[in-house]
Amino acid sequence: ISAGIDVMTEAIERMRGDVDARTFDLSHYIQPEIEKFKGRRLLVKWYKSKRKARLAPSHLTEVRRYIRTYFAPTGSRVLPSHDCREIKQHHIDEFLDLLPASIGNKTKKNIMGMLKNFCRWLNWRGVLAIVPKFPVINVPRPKKQWIMADTQERIIGRMHPHDQRVFRFWKEHPIRNGELRVLRKKHFDLETKQLML
């Protein structure tokens, strides 16, 4: 009984504070209204909005994985059961603290970036009045290990002759892996370096 009285007292104090601040909104206290703004509902709507935007399948897969793996279970007090209109700075900090210690800073930065995207979406929809400040997560740049030119030539010398042309071109003209993969002899002559129109 005393726990119920404490909850009622807390709600009344909160109502008084809202009235004094002239921010009282009855929808923050009526259960069916509160339910519409729960994280578990809005996360699904956010994901569906991304699907409608026809974003890359790889991006949608990541969004789904983050919701399932991090947003739903880890932030149980922050997202699924929480009224998203009430997300504050301390909720964001708490969410970051609840992420598994085993994941690296790069992954944490990606997860927090996705959470920020969700909060901006809430703000754009008028659910969240102010997007909280997100912590800066520094990710050190990885050190690149270069293969010496003579070692590169030895490796290329052991390849199939067709592959040798492709990799010699790549050695002379550094481009992204994906760009190299789309090169075809019918489109590009690797020996004369001329575009075949």
Disulfide bonds with the S-S distance in Angstrom:
none
